[in-house]
Amino acid sequence: MSGVYDVFVTVDSNMQDQQVLEAMQLSFIVLSAVNNKLETLLPLMPAVQSALGSIQPGQVVRITAKSDE
């Protein structure tokens, strides 16, 4: 099915403060790292893949890079 998605992946860490995400039909994965360069975010992808298996609509999952904790 084209144009349909259930999960929104973002690096916008303020999004949760700006919107009422829990009321939406989407799930959100927020990536937190020192920058948004591909080489910085790639190590987070196994955690993203894992979250995709269990995330529920309206849920917000934050995935933080080890160097950013």
C-alpha positions, 0 to 999 in steps of 0.5 A: 500500500503506497502512502500509508505509514504507522511510525514516524522516525525523527531527530526532533527531540522537542516534538514531544513538547510541541505536540500531543503525540499520544493522541495521534494514530501514529507511533513516534521514534525519536532519535537522540544523538550528538548530531543528525549525520548518517554515520552517527545515526546508523548505530541506532538502527538495530534499536529502531528495528527492535522498537518497530516490533513492539511500538503501539499507536500513540507511543513515543520511543526515544532511542539515545546514542551511547555517547549522548547519554 
